[in-house]
Amino acid sequence: MAIQLSTAVRNARLDAIETAVGVSAIAKIRSGAAPANCAAADSGTVLASFSLASDWAAGASSGSKSFSGTPIQDGSADNTGAAGHFRLYASDGTTCHMQGSVTAIGGGGDMEIDNTSINSGQTVQITSWVLTDGNA
């Protein structure tokens, strides 16, 4: 039998992510493949940066956690390139706590954005970003 967790435990694990990352986190969409893990050095070029609200993720419910304020917008992309992955940093902008895939709307990535082909200066919008805890 696989391990099963109550919804309350799954919600607590998800809420612990926001606590560990801290307030005013920063999300960056980068080009290319993600590094092997969060401890590895950044890879690719920063295409867009998002300063998240101090309470950047709504309280977990039913084993999932949505990011507050979606859509979240960067009014002026930093560079031109194809979105490959995202990294979530503490407010210092350098301590990585999470990384994942980026796709266009409906693409099924860990984070979905309005357009994965980013041009410097364009508006980039996160349209969906939800974490779901396993072991239901």
Phi and psi in degrees as a GROMACS rama.xvg file:
@    title "Ramachandran Plot"
@    xaxis  label "Phi"
@    yaxis  label "Psi"
@TYPE xy
-77.142  153.454  ALA-2
-65.8185  136.183  ILE-3
-124.327  138.153  GLN-4
-116.64  148.703  LEU-5
-69.1726  160.497  SER-6
-60.1881  -37.3854  THR-7
-61.186  -42.0685  ALA-8
-68.4955  -43.0661  VAL-9
-61.2324  -42.8058  ARG-10
-62.7389  -42.017  ASN-11
-63.4401  -40.4207  ALA-12
-63.5159  -41.8173  ARG-13
-65.718  -43.3093  LEU-14
-64.6402  -28.7828  ASP-15
-64.9675  -26.3372  ALA-16
-61.9982  -49.4429  ILE-17
-62.1881  -38.9513  GLU-18
-62.4762  -44.5609  THR-19
-67.9871  -40.6568  ALA-20
-70.6068  -39.5616  VAL-21
97.0376  176.586  GLY-22
-76.5105  158.659  VAL-23
55.644  45.6879  SER-24
-65.6143  163.172  ALA-25
-125.531  129.047  ILE-26
-107.681  137.486  ALA-27
-128.908  130.475  LYS-28
-92.7803  130.767  ILE-29
-125.458  157.386  ARG-30
-81.0562  162.571  SER-31
75.4557  -173.716  GLY-32
-76.1624  149.263  ALA-33
-69.8655  150.132  ALA-34
-61.0229  171.005  PRO-35
-59.2146  -34.7737  ALA-36
-162.925  176.062  ASN-37
-66.2755  -23.5011  CYS-38
-77.5941  -18.3172  ALA-39
-75.1997  156.858  ALA-40
-61.6473  151.762  ALA-41
-55.2138  149.898  ASP-42
-130.11  161.442  SER-43
72.6039  -176.25  GLY-44
-105.285  140.181  THR-45
-69.8981  119.954  VAL-46
-97.2282  -37.3781  LEU-47
-150.696  145.849  ALA-48
-126.479  141.936  SER-49
-129.585  120.247  PHE-50
-87.393  112.316  SER-51
-83.1244  157.757  LEU-52
-60.1659  157.63  ALA-53
-60.3108  -35.8602  SER-54
-105.128  79.8966  ASP-55
-81.0825  -8.83462  TRP-56
-137.86  129.071  ALA-57
-62.9657  155.336  ALA-58
-56.4839  140.35  GLY-59
-64.2986  145.438  ALA-60
-148.19  134.871  SER-61
56.357  30.511  SER-62
81.1436  13.9832  GLY-63
-138.207  161.693  SER-64
-138.612  121.909  LYS-65
-97.2928  150.882  SER-66
-86.613  132.215  PHE-67
-65.2504  141.272  SER-68
80.9533  12.6079  GLY-69
-71.4096  136.643  THR-70
-72.897  143.374  PRO-71
-106.491  137.351  ILE-72
-123.56  141.479  GLN-73
-110.494  112.979  ASP-74
-70.4793  -12.4588  GLY-75
-153.575  100.179  SER-76
-57.1576  145.638  ALA-77
-75.4031  -38.7968  ASP-78
-147.919  171.877  ASN-79
-99.8037  137.651  THR-80
165.22  178.964  GLY-81
-94.7059  127.128  ALA-82
-62.9204  128.818  ALA-83
-117.357  -36.5415  GLY-84
-160.822  168.79  HIS-85
-122.951  158.598  PHE-86
-133.33  140.658  ARG-87
-108.333  125.509  LEU-88
-116.188  156.394  TYR-89
-62.6673  173.756  ALA-90
-60.6097  -15.2516  SER-91
-74.6084  -12.4623  ASP-92
76.6042  2.93858  GLY-93
-126.556  -23.2018  THR-94
-87.1546  105.062  THR-95
-79.4383  132.642  CYS-96
-119.052  -16.2374  HIS-97
-158.078  147.631  MET-98
-146.644  158.314  GLN-99
-172.515  -176.494  GLY-100
-81.3156  155.483  SER-101
-126.174  130.569  VAL-102
-135.269  171.254  THR-103
-72.3662  169.292  ALA-104
-52.7454  130.055  ILE-105
82.3798  0.888996  GLY-106
-83.5149  -10.2001  GLY-107
81.6422  12.6903  GLY-108
-71.5524  167.733  GLY-109
-61.6406  -32.7431  ASP-110
-129.464  135.77  MET-111
-114.17  136.998  GLU-112
-124.94  166.304  ILE-113
-69.5954  -24.5389  ASP-114
-161.394  120.912  ASN-115
-84.8683  -9.45902  THR-116
-97.2685  98.8769  SER-117
-101.393  134.796  ILE-118
-111.456  140.091  ASN-119
-52.239  130.56  SER-120
92.7145  -15.575  GLY-121
-76.5844  160.92  GLN-122
-79.3882  133.178  THR-123
-119.497  133.524  VAL-124
-126.75  125.799  GLN-125
-80.0238  119.917  ILE-126
-99.9234  -25.552  THR-127
-151.995  132.279  SER-128
-156.175  99.7579  TRP-129
-131.973  135.674  VAL-130
-103.424  135.723  LEU-131
-124.125  127.194  THR-132
-83.8016  144.573  ASP-133
-85.8839  -169.078  GLY-134
65.71  36.4251  ASN-135
